[in-house]
Amino acid sequence: MIARLLVSFGAVAASVGFTIFGMATSYIKMDHDMATISYVLMAVGGVATVIGIFWYRLDERRADAVAQARSGQPTVG
């Protein structure tokens, strides 16, 4: 559950960071405060998304292993 939230919120945060970066660079003079906020959002969002993806895959592997152990089938791989 938390892994799915990390993926979804991380992807949204990174997207908002890209949008704010576009807004910061569209002015005649670049707004450095908005650019800094966008860098932080993109970095944190990207890291949260990657962590969530790996966490989700790990949970799925564990769930598959438990299901196979309960059914009595030999594990493959």
HTML snippet that shows the backbone in 3Dmol.js (N, CA, C, O; Angstrom):
<script src="https://3Dmol.org/build/3Dmol-min.js"></script>
<div id="view" style="width:600px;height:400px;position:relative"></div>
<script>
const pdb = `
ATOM      1  N   MET A   1       0.815  -1.185   0.000  1.00  0.00           N
ATOM      2  CA  MET A   1       0.000   0.000   0.000  1.00  0.00           C
ATOM      3  C   MET A   1       0.866   1.259   0.000  1.00  0.00           C
ATOM      4  O   MET A   1       0.643   2.167  -0.801  1.00  0.00           O
ATOM      5  N   ILE A   2       1.832   1.313   0.878  1.00  0.00           N
ATOM      6  CA  ILE A   2       2.692   2.499   0.946  1.00  0.00           C
ATOM      7  C   ILE A   2       3.529   2.612  -0.319  1.00  0.00           C
ATOM      8  O   ILE A   2       3.811   3.719  -0.777  1.00  0.00           O
ATOM      9  N   ALA A   3       3.924   1.489  -0.883  1.00  0.00           N
ATOM     10  CA  ALA A   3       4.719   1.523  -2.110  1.00  0.00           C
ATOM     11  C   ALA A   3       3.923   2.157  -3.244  1.00  0.00           C
ATOM     12  O   ALA A   3       4.466   2.942  -4.022  1.00  0.00           O
ATOM     13  N   ARG A   4       2.654   1.824  -3.340  1.00  0.00           N
ATOM     14  CA  ARG A   4       1.814   2.423  -4.385  1.00  0.00           C
ATOM     15  C   ARG A   4       1.659   3.920  -4.174  1.00  0.00           C
ATOM     16  O   ARG A   4       1.662   4.688  -5.136  1.00  0.00           O
ATOM     17  N   LEU A   5       1.526   4.337  -2.927  1.00  0.00           N
ATOM     18  CA  LEU A   5       1.421   5.769  -2.635  1.00  0.00           C
ATOM     19  C   LEU A   5       2.712   6.495  -2.983  1.00  0.00           C
ATOM     20  O   LEU A   5       2.677   7.605  -3.515  1.00  0.00           O
ATOM     21  N   LEU A   6       3.851   5.876  -2.685  1.00  0.00           N
ATOM     22  CA  LEU A   6       5.135   6.486  -3.043  1.00  0.00           C
ATOM     23  C   LEU A   6       5.243   6.681  -4.548  1.00  0.00           C
ATOM     24  O   LEU A   6       5.685   7.733  -5.010  1.00  0.00           O
ATOM     25  N   VAL A   7       4.845   5.682  -5.305  1.00  0.00           N
ATOM     26  CA  VAL A   7       4.917   5.784  -6.766  1.00  0.00           C
ATOM     27  C   VAL A   7       3.998   6.887  -7.268  1.00  0.00           C
ATOM     28  O   VAL A   7       4.408   7.714  -8.083  1.00  0.00           O
ATOM     29  N   SER A   8       2.774   6.906  -6.794  1.00  0.00           N
ATOM     30  CA  SER A   8       1.824   7.891  -7.315  1.00  0.00           C
ATOM     31  C   SER A   8       2.172   9.306  -6.882  1.00  0.00           C
ATOM     32  O   SER A   8       2.167  10.216  -7.712  1.00  0.00           O
ATOM     33  N   PHE A   9       2.476   9.518  -5.604  1.00  0.00           N
ATOM     34  CA  PHE A   9       2.814  10.863  -5.159  1.00  0.00           C
ATOM     35  C   PHE A   9       4.164  11.315  -5.703  1.00  0.00           C
ATOM     36  O   PHE A   9       4.347  12.497  -5.996  1.00  0.00           O
ATOM     37  N   GLY A  10       5.103  10.397  -5.842  1.00  0.00           N
ATOM     38  CA  GLY A  10       6.403  10.755  -6.399  1.00  0.00           C
ATOM     39  C   GLY A  10       6.304  11.195  -7.845  1.00  0.00           C
ATOM     40  O   GLY A  10       6.935  12.171  -8.250  1.00  0.00           O
ATOM     41  N   ALA A  11       5.511  10.473  -8.621  1.00  0.00           N
ATOM     42  CA  ALA A  11       5.342  10.852 -10.031  1.00  0.00           C
ATOM     43  C   ALA A  11       4.650  12.208 -10.153  1.00  0.00           C
ATOM     44  O   ALA A  11       5.008  13.014 -11.012  1.00  0.00           O
ATOM     45  N   VAL A  12       3.672  12.457  -9.307  1.00  0.00           N
ATOM     46  CA  VAL A  12       2.984  13.754  -9.339  1.00  0.00           C
ATOM     47  C   VAL A  12       3.929  14.874  -8.910  1.00  0.00           C
ATOM     48  O   VAL A  12       3.939  15.938  -9.529  1.00  0.00           O
ATOM     49  N   ALA A  13       4.717  14.655  -7.871  1.00  0.00           N
ATOM     50  CA  ALA A  13       5.653  15.682  -7.414  1.00  0.00           C
ATOM     51  C   ALA A  13       6.679  16.007  -8.493  1.00  0.00           C
ATOM     52  O   ALA A  13       7.002  17.176  -8.707  1.00  0.00           O
ATOM     53  N   ALA A  14       7.193  14.988  -9.173  1.00  0.00           N
ATOM     54  CA  ALA A  14       8.153  15.240 -10.248  1.00  0.00           C
ATOM     55  C   ALA A  14       7.506  16.002 -11.397  1.00  0.00           C
ATOM     56  O   ALA A  14       8.132  16.888 -11.980  1.00  0.00           O
ATOM     57  N   SER A  15       6.273  15.672 -11.727  1.00  0.00           N
ATOM     58  CA  SER A  15       5.569  16.376 -12.797  1.00  0.00           C
ATOM     59  C   SER A  15       5.314  17.839 -12.437  1.00  0.00           C
ATOM     60  O   SER A  15       5.477  18.729 -13.271  1.00  0.00           O
ATOM     61  N   VAL A  16       4.919  18.072 -11.207  1.00  0.00           N
ATOM     62  CA  VAL A  16       4.710  19.452 -10.757  1.00  0.00           C
ATOM     63  C   VAL A  16       6.034  20.209 -10.777  1.00  0.00           C
ATOM     64  O   VAL A  16       6.067  21.394 -11.110  1.00  0.00           O
ATOM     65  N   GLY A  17       7.125  19.531 -10.421  1.00  0.00           N
ATOM     66  CA  GLY A  17       8.448  20.161 -10.483  1.00  0.00           C
ATOM     67  C   GLY A  17       8.812  20.575 -11.894  1.00  0.00           C
ATOM     68  O   GLY A  17       9.345  21.665 -12.101  1.00  0.00           O
ATOM     69  N   PHE A  18       8.533  19.723 -12.867  1.00  0.00           N
ATOM     70  CA  PHE A  18       8.796  20.082 -14.263  1.00  0.00           C
ATOM     71  C   PHE A  18       7.951  21.275 -14.691  1.00  0.00           C
ATOM     72  O   PHE A  18       8.431  22.150 -15.413  1.00  0.00           O
ATOM     73  N   THR A  19       6.707  21.315 -14.254  1.00  0.00           N
ATOM     74  CA  THR A  19       5.820  22.423 -14.602  1.00  0.00           C
ATOM     75  C   THR A  19       6.314  23.731 -13.986  1.00  0.00           C
ATOM     76  O   THR A  19       6.349  24.760 -14.661  1.00  0.00           O
ATOM     77  N   ILE A  20       6.693  23.695 -12.723  1.00  0.00           N
ATOM     78  CA  ILE A  20       7.188  24.895 -12.067  1.00  0.00           C
ATOM     79  C   ILE A  20       8.499  25.344 -12.705  1.00  0.00           C
ATOM     80  O   ILE A  20       8.742  26.544 -12.829  1.00  0.00           O
ATOM     81  N   PHE A  21       9.340  24.407 -13.107  1.00  0.00           N
ATOM     82  CA  PHE A  21      10.580  24.782 -13.781  1.00  0.00           C
ATOM     83  C   PHE A  21      10.284  25.500 -15.103  1.00  0.00           C
ATOM     84  O   PHE A  21      10.943  26.481 -15.447  1.00  0.00           O
ATOM     85  N   GLY A  22       9.299  25.005 -15.825  1.00  0.00           N
ATOM     86  CA  GLY A  22       8.898  25.683 -17.058  1.00  0.00           C
ATOM     87  C   GLY A  22       8.384  27.078 -16.794  1.00  0.00           C
ATOM     88  O   GLY A  22       8.657  27.999 -17.564  1.00  0.00           O
ATOM     89  N   MET A  23       7.637  27.247 -15.707  1.00  0.00           N
ATOM     90  CA  MET A  23       7.149  28.578 -15.357  1.00  0.00           C
ATOM     91  C   MET A  23       8.297  29.493 -14.947  1.00  0.00           C
ATOM     92  O   MET A  23       8.303  30.675 -15.288  1.00  0.00           O
ATOM     93  N   ALA A  24       9.264  28.951 -14.218  1.00  0.00           N
ATOM     94  CA  ALA A  24      10.392  29.766 -13.739  1.00  0.00           C
ATOM     95  C   ALA A  24      11.262  30.250 -14.887  1.00  0.00           C
ATOM     96  O   ALA A  24      11.801  31.356 -14.836  1.00  0.00           O
ATOM     97  N   THR A  25      11.403  29.431 -15.919  1.00  0.00           N
ATOM     98  CA  THR A  25      12.267  29.825 -17.032  1.00  0.00           C
ATOM     99  C   THR A  25      11.525  30.587 -18.122  1.00  0.00           C
ATOM    100  O   THR A  25      12.152  31.057 -19.072  1.00  0.00           O
ATOM    101  N   SER A  26      10.205  30.721 -18.009  1.00  0.00           N
ATOM    102  CA  SER A  26       9.449  31.411 -19.052  1.00  0.00           C
ATOM    103  C   SER A  26       9.418  32.924 -18.859  1.00  0.00           C
ATOM    104  O   SER A  26       9.006  33.653 -19.761  1.00  0.00           O
ATOM    105  N   TYR A  27       9.841  33.394 -17.711  1.00  0.00           N
ATOM    106  CA  TYR A  27       9.885  34.833 -17.483  1.00  0.00           C
ATOM    107  C   TYR A  27      11.081  35.441 -18.215  1.00  0.00           C
ATOM    108  O   TYR A  27      11.999  34.729 -18.621  1.00  0.00           O
ATOM    109  N   ILE A  28      11.057  36.760 -18.378  1.00  0.00           N
ATOM    110  CA  ILE A  28      12.182  37.441 -19.031  1.00  0.00           C
ATOM    111  C   ILE A  28      13.449  37.216 -18.213  1.00  0.00           C
ATOM    112  O   ILE A  28      14.506  36.909 -18.763  1.00  0.00           O
ATOM    113  N   LYS A  29      13.335  37.371 -16.906  1.00  0.00           N
ATOM    114  CA  LYS A  29      14.453  37.071 -16.009  1.00  0.00           C
ATOM    115  C   LYS A  29      14.070  35.831 -15.216  1.00  0.00           C
ATOM    116  O   LYS A  29      12.996  35.787 -14.616  1.00  0.00           O
ATOM    117  N   MET A  30      14.929  34.834 -15.207  1.00  0.00           N
ATOM    118  CA  MET A  30      14.616  33.562 -14.554  1.00  0.00           C
ATOM    119  C   MET A  30      14.377  33.760 -13.065  1.00  0.00           C
ATOM    120  O   MET A  30      15.143  34.449 -12.391  1.00  0.00           O
ATOM    121  N   ASP A  31      13.316  33.156 -12.558  1.00  0.00           N
ATOM    122  CA  ASP A  31      12.989  33.208 -11.137  1.00  0.00           C
ATOM    123  C   ASP A  31      13.724  32.068 -10.441  1.00  0.00           C
ATOM    124  O   ASP A  31      13.344  30.904 -10.568  1.00  0.00           O
ATOM    125  N   HIS A  32      14.775  32.408  -9.708  1.00  0.00           N
ATOM    126  CA  HIS A  32      15.630  31.382  -9.108  1.00  0.00           C
ATOM    127  C   HIS A  32      14.960  30.678  -7.935  1.00  0.00           C
ATOM    128  O   HIS A  32      15.258  29.515  -7.663  1.00  0.00           O
ATOM    129  N   ASP A  33      14.062  31.366  -7.237  1.00  0.00           N
ATOM    130  CA  ASP A  33      13.357  30.711  -6.124  1.00  0.00           C
ATOM    131  C   ASP A  33      12.447  29.597  -6.649  1.00  0.00           C
ATOM    132  O   ASP A  33      12.421  28.495  -6.101  1.00  0.00           O
ATOM    133  N   MET A  34      11.707  29.894  -7.710  1.00  0.00           N
ATOM    134  CA  MET A  34      10.850  28.864  -8.295  1.00  0.00           C
ATOM    135  C   MET A  34      11.678  27.725  -8.890  1.00  0.00           C
ATOM    136  O   MET A  34      11.284  26.561  -8.820  1.00  0.00           O
ATOM    137  N   ALA A  35      12.819  28.066  -9.472  1.00  0.00           N
ATOM    138  CA  ALA A  35      13.682  27.028 -10.034  1.00  0.00           C
ATOM    139  C   ALA A  35      14.210  26.108  -8.940  1.00  0.00           C
ATOM    140  O   ALA A  35      14.291  24.896  -9.138  1.00  0.00           O
ATOM    141  N   THR A  36      14.567  26.666  -7.799  1.00  0.00           N
ATOM    142  CA  THR A  36      15.057  25.856  -6.689  1.00  0.00           C
ATOM    143  C   THR A  36      13.967  24.916  -6.182  1.00  0.00           C
ATOM    144  O   THR A  36      14.223  23.741  -5.918  1.00  0.00           O
ATOM    145  N   ILE A  37      12.760  25.438  -6.049  1.00  0.00           N
ATOM    146  CA  ILE A  37      11.638  24.604  -5.609  1.00  0.00           C
ATOM    147  C   ILE A  37      11.394  23.476  -6.612  1.00  0.00           C
ATOM    148  O   ILE A  37      11.120  22.340  -6.226  1.00  0.00           O
ATOM    149  N   SER A  38      11.494  23.800  -7.895  1.00  0.00           N
ATOM    150  CA  SER A  38      11.255  22.777  -8.916  1.00  0.00           C
ATOM    151  C   SER A  38      12.334  21.703  -8.888  1.00  0.00           C
ATOM    152  O   SER A  38      12.031  20.524  -9.072  1.00  0.00           O
ATOM    153  N   TYR A  39      13.587  22.088  -8.662  1.00  0.00           N
ATOM    154  CA  TYR A  39      14.655  21.093  -8.574  1.00  0.00           C
ATOM    155  C   TYR A  39      14.398  20.129  -7.415  1.00  0.00           C
ATOM    156  O   TYR A  39      14.573  18.918  -7.547  1.00  0.00           O
ATOM    157  N   VAL A  40      13.980  20.689  -6.279  1.00  0.00           N
ATOM    158  CA  VAL A  40      13.709  19.856  -5.104  1.00  0.00           C
ATOM    159  C   VAL A  40      12.543  18.904  -5.391  1.00  0.00           C
ATOM    160  O   VAL A  40      12.623  17.713  -5.090  1.00  0.00           O
ATOM    161  N   LEU A  41      11.463  19.431  -5.972  1.00  0.00           N
ATOM    162  CA  LEU A  41      10.312  18.576  -6.286  1.00  0.00           C
ATOM    163  C   LEU A  41      10.680  17.475  -7.276  1.00  0.00           C
ATOM    164  O   LEU A  41      10.263  16.328  -7.110  1.00  0.00           O
ATOM    165  N   MET A  42      11.452  17.812  -8.299  1.00  0.00           N
ATOM    166  CA  MET A  42      11.833  16.795  -9.277  1.00  0.00           C
ATOM    167  C   MET A  42      12.708  15.718  -8.649  1.00  0.00           C
ATOM    168  O   MET A  42      12.517  14.530  -8.912  1.00  0.00           O
ATOM    169  N   ALA A  43      13.667  16.126  -7.819  1.00  0.00           N
ATOM    170  CA  ALA A  43      14.572  15.157  -7.203  1.00  0.00           C
ATOM    171  C   ALA A  43      13.841  14.254  -6.211  1.00  0.00           C
ATOM    172  O   ALA A  43      13.968  13.031  -6.260  1.00  0.00           O
ATOM    173  N   VAL A  44      13.082  14.867  -5.316  1.00  0.00           N
ATOM    174  CA  VAL A  44      12.371  14.084  -4.300  1.00  0.00           C
ATOM    175  C   VAL A  44      11.315  13.194  -4.956  1.00  0.00           C
ATOM    176  O   VAL A  44      11.148  12.038  -4.569  1.00  0.00           O
ATOM    177  N   GLY A  45      10.612  13.726  -5.934  1.00  0.00           N
ATOM    178  CA  GLY A  45       9.607  12.933  -6.626  1.00  0.00           C
ATOM    179  C   GLY A  45      10.208  11.760  -7.373  1.00  0.00           C
ATOM    180  O   GLY A  45       9.659  10.658  -7.353  1.00  0.00           O
ATOM    181  N   GLY A  46      11.333  11.989  -8.033  1.00  0.00           N
ATOM    182  CA  GLY A  46      11.998  10.906  -8.750  1.00  0.00           C
ATOM    183  C   GLY A  46      12.499   9.819  -7.820  1.00  0.00           C
ATOM    184  O   GLY A  46      12.340   8.630  -8.096  1.00  0.00           O
ATOM    185  N   VAL A  47      13.103  10.231  -6.719  1.00  0.00           N
ATOM    186  CA  VAL A  47      13.609   9.252  -5.748  1.00  0.00           C
ATOM    187  C   VAL A  47      12.459   8.473  -5.114  1.00  0.00           C
ATOM    188  O   VAL A  47      12.549   7.255  -4.957  1.00  0.00           O
ATOM    189  N   ALA A  48      11.384   9.161  -4.752  1.00  0.00           N
ATOM    190  CA  ALA A  48      10.232   8.474  -4.154  1.00  0.00           C
ATOM    191  C   ALA A  48       9.613   7.489  -5.136  1.00  0.00           C
ATOM    192  O   ALA A  48       9.194   6.400  -4.742  1.00  0.00           O
ATOM    193  N   THR A  49       9.552   7.861  -6.403  1.00  0.00           N
ATOM    194  CA  THR A  49       8.990   6.954  -7.406  1.00  0.00           C
ATOM    195  C   THR A  49       9.837   5.698  -7.559  1.00  0.00           C
ATOM    196  O   THR A  49       9.305   4.590  -7.606  1.00  0.00           O
ATOM    197  N   VAL A  50      11.134   5.866  -7.634  1.00  0.00           N
ATOM    198  CA  VAL A  50      12.027   4.711  -7.805  1.00  0.00           C
ATOM    199  C   VAL A  50      11.973   3.803  -6.571  1.00  0.00           C
ATOM    200  O   VAL A  50      11.912   2.580  -6.702  1.00  0.00           O
ATOM    201  N   ILE A  51      11.994   4.394  -5.389  1.00  0.00           N
ATOM    202  CA  ILE A  51      11.904   3.588  -4.165  1.00  0.00           C
ATOM    203  C   ILE A  51      10.574   2.839  -4.122  1.00  0.00           C
ATOM    204  O   ILE A  51      10.533   1.662  -3.764  1.00  0.00           O
ATOM    205  N   GLY A  52       9.506   3.510  -4.480  1.00  0.00           N
ATOM    206  CA  GLY A  52       8.188   2.868  -4.490  1.00  0.00           C
ATOM    207  C   GLY A  52       8.102   1.721  -5.470  1.00  0.00           C
ATOM    208  O   GLY A  52       7.489   0.695  -5.176  1.00  0.00           O
ATOM    209  N   ILE A  53       8.717   1.884  -6.646  1.00  0.00           N
ATOM    210  CA  ILE A  53       8.704   0.810  -7.648  1.00  0.00           C
ATOM    211  C   ILE A  53       9.439  -0.420  -7.130  1.00  0.00           C
ATOM    212  O   ILE A  53       8.935  -1.539  -7.220  1.00  0.00           O
ATOM    213  N   PHE A  54      10.634  -0.204  -6.589  1.00  0.00           N
ATOM    214  CA  PHE A  54      11.392  -1.343  -6.070  1.00  0.00           C
ATOM    215  C   PHE A  54      10.693  -1.985  -4.883  1.00  0.00           C
ATOM    216  O   PHE A  54      10.685  -3.210  -4.770  1.00  0.00           O
ATOM    217  N   TRP A  55      10.115  -1.199  -4.006  1.00  0.00           N
ATOM    218  CA  TRP A  55       9.408  -1.715  -2.843  1.00  0.00           C
ATOM    219  C   TRP A  55       8.196  -2.541  -3.280  1.00  0.00           C
ATOM    220  O   TRP A  55       7.938  -3.608  -2.724  1.00  0.00           O
ATOM    221  N   TYR A  56       7.459  -2.052  -4.268  1.00  0.00           N
ATOM    222  CA  TYR A  56       6.293  -2.771  -4.772  1.00  0.00           C
ATOM    223  C   TYR A  56       6.699  -4.110  -5.380  1.00  0.00           C
ATOM    224  O   TYR A  56       6.056  -5.129  -5.129  1.00  0.00           O
ATOM    225  N   ARG A  57       7.768  -4.108  -6.180  1.00  0.00           N
ATOM    226  CA  ARG A  57       8.226  -5.357  -6.795  1.00  0.00           C
ATOM    227  C   ARG A  57       8.682  -6.356  -5.733  1.00  0.00           C
ATOM    228  O   ARG A  57       8.436  -7.556  -5.863  1.00  0.00           O
ATOM    229  N   LEU A  58       9.333  -5.876  -4.700  1.00  0.00           N
ATOM    230  CA  LEU A  58       9.773  -6.755  -3.618  1.00  0.00           C
ATOM    231  C   LEU A  58       8.579  -7.359  -2.891  1.00  0.00           C
ATOM    232  O   LEU A  58       8.585  -8.547  -2.568  1.00  0.00           O
ATOM    233  N   ASP A  59       7.554  -6.548  -2.630  1.00  0.00           N
ATOM    234  CA  ASP A  59       6.349  -7.063  -1.980  1.00  0.00           C
ATOM    235  C   ASP A  59       5.649  -8.100  -2.847  1.00  0.00           C
ATOM    236  O   ASP A  59       5.146  -9.098  -2.331  1.00  0.00           O
ATOM    237  N   GLU A  60       5.610  -7.878  -4.150  1.00  0.00           N
ATOM    238  CA  GLU A  60       4.975  -8.840  -5.049  1.00  0.00           C
ATOM    239  C   GLU A  60       5.733 -10.159  -5.070  1.00  0.00           C
ATOM    240  O   GLU A  60       5.118 -11.224  -5.101  1.00  0.00           O
ATOM    241  N   ARG A  61       7.054 -10.103  -5.054  1.00  0.00           N
ATOM    242  CA  ARG A  61       7.842 -11.341  -5.023  1.00  0.00           C
ATOM    243  C   ARG A  61       7.586 -12.114  -3.739  1.00  0.00           C
ATOM    244  O   ARG A  61       7.444 -13.337  -3.756  1.00  0.00           O
ATOM    245  N   ARG A  62       7.528 -11.389  -2.623  1.00  0.00           N
ATOM    246  CA  ARG A  62       7.253 -12.055  -1.343  1.00  0.00           C
ATOM    247  C   ARG A  62       5.877 -12.699  -1.347  1.00  0.00           C
ATOM    248  O   ARG A  62       5.711 -13.825  -0.878  1.00  0.00           O
ATOM    249  N   ALA A  63       4.895 -11.991  -1.873  1.00  0.00           N
ATOM    250  CA  ALA A  63       3.535 -12.524  -1.914  1.00  0.00           C
ATOM    251  C   ALA A  63       3.469 -13.759  -2.803  1.00  0.00           C
ATOM    252  O   ALA A  63       2.777 -14.720  -2.466  1.00  0.00           O
ATOM    253  N   ASP A  64       4.174 -13.754  -3.929  1.00  0.00           N
ATOM    254  CA  ASP A  64       4.207 -14.928  -4.799  1.00  0.00           C
ATOM    255  C   ASP A  64       4.882 -16.106  -4.108  1.00  0.00           C
ATOM    256  O   ASP A  64       4.427 -17.243  -4.226  1.00  0.00           O
ATOM    257  N   ALA A  65       5.961 -15.836  -3.392  1.00  0.00           N
ATOM    258  CA  ALA A  65       6.668 -16.913  -2.698  1.00  0.00           C
ATOM    259  C   ALA A  65       5.794 -17.513  -1.600  1.00  0.00           C
ATOM    260  O   ALA A  65       5.773 -18.731  -1.423  1.00  0.00           O
ATOM    261  N   VAL A  66       5.084 -16.681  -0.872  1.00  0.00           N
ATOM    262  CA  VAL A  66       4.197 -17.174   0.182  1.00  0.00           C
ATOM    263  C   VAL A  66       3.055 -17.984  -0.418  1.00  0.00           C
ATOM    264  O   VAL A  66       2.688 -19.028   0.121  1.00  0.00           O
ATOM    265  N   ALA A  67       2.494 -17.518  -1.520  1.00  0.00           N
ATOM    266  CA  ALA A  67       1.395 -18.236  -2.169  1.00  0.00           C
ATOM    267  C   ALA A  67       1.858 -19.594  -2.684  1.00  0.00           C
ATOM    268  O   ALA A  67       1.128 -20.579  -2.574  1.00  0.00           O
ATOM    269  N   GLN A  68       3.053 -19.654  -3.239  1.00  0.00           N
ATOM    270  CA  GLN A  68       3.572 -20.934  -3.722  1.00  0.00           C
ATOM    271  C   GLN A  68       3.877 -21.870  -2.567  1.00  0.00           C
ATOM    272  O   GLN A  68       3.647 -23.075  -2.672  1.00  0.00           O
ATOM    273  N   ALA A  69       4.391 -21.337  -1.469  1.00  0.00           N
ATOM    274  CA  ALA A  69       4.690 -22.174  -0.298  1.00  0.00           C
ATOM    275  C   ALA A  69       3.422 -22.741   0.299  1.00  0.00           C
ATOM    276  O   ALA A  69       3.418 -23.886   0.751  1.00  0.00           O
ATOM    277  N   ARG A  70       2.351 -21.978   0.313  1.00  0.00           N
ATOM    278  CA  ARG A  70       1.089 -22.458   0.881  1.00  0.00           C
ATOM    279  C   ARG A  70       0.422 -23.482  -0.017  1.00  0.00           C
ATOM    280  O   ARG A  70      -0.277 -24.374   0.464  1.00  0.00           O
ATOM    281  N   SER A  71       0.636 -23.357  -1.326  1.00  0.00           N
ATOM    282  CA  SER A  71      -0.008 -24.307  -2.243  1.00  0.00           C
ATOM    283  C   SER A  71       0.791 -25.589  -2.391  1.00  0.00           C
ATOM    284  O   SER A  71       0.293 -26.570  -2.942  1.00  0.00           O
ATOM    285  N   GLY A  72       2.020 -25.592  -1.906  1.00  0.00           N
ATOM    286  CA  GLY A  72       2.820 -26.798  -1.956  1.00  0.00           C
ATOM    287  C   GLY A  72       3.584 -26.978  -3.252  1.00  0.00           C
ATOM    288  O   GLY A  72       4.231 -28.006  -3.448  1.00  0.00           O
ATOM    289  N   GLN A  73       3.522 -25.999  -4.141  1.00  0.00           N
ATOM    290  CA  GLN A  73       4.245 -26.091  -5.412  1.00  0.00           C
ATOM    291  C   GLN A  73       5.705 -25.716  -5.197  1.00  0.00           C
ATOM    292  O   GLN A  73       6.004 -24.855  -4.370  1.00  0.00           O
ATOM    293  N   PRO A  74       6.612 -26.344  -5.922  1.00  0.00           N
ATOM    294  CA  PRO A  74       8.009 -25.971  -5.789  1.00  0.00           C
ATOM    295  C   PRO A  74       8.255 -24.580  -6.383  1.00  0.00           C
ATOM    296  O   PRO A  74       7.622 -24.196  -7.366  1.00  0.00           O
ATOM    297  N   THR A  75       9.170 -23.841  -5.782  1.00  0.00           N
ATOM    298  CA  THR A  75       9.490 -22.502  -6.286  1.00  0.00           C
ATOM    299  C   THR A  75      10.382 -22.623  -7.508  1.00  0.00           C
ATOM    300  O   THR A  75      11.263 -23.481  -7.573  1.00  0.00           O
ATOM    301  N   VAL A  76      10.142 -21.757  -8.464  1.00  0.00           N
ATOM    302  CA  VAL A  76      10.930 -21.734  -9.698  1.00  0.00           C
ATOM    303  C   VAL A  76      11.737 -20.458  -9.717  1.00  0.00           C
ATOM    304  O   VAL A  76      11.199 -19.381  -9.458  1.00  0.00           O
ATOM    305  N   GLY A  77      13.028 -20.559 -10.020  1.00  0.00           N
ATOM    306  CA  GLY A  77      13.876 -19.374 -10.150  1.00  0.00           C
ATOM    307  C   GLY A  77      14.457 -19.036  -8.884  1.00  0.00           C
ATOM    308  O   GLY A  77      15.205 -18.064  -8.788  1.00  0.00           O
TER     309      GLY A  77
END
`;
const viewer = $3Dmol.createViewer("view");
viewer.addModel(pdb, "pdb");
viewer.setStyle({}, {cartoon: {color: "spectrum"}});
viewer.zoomTo();
viewer.render();
</script>
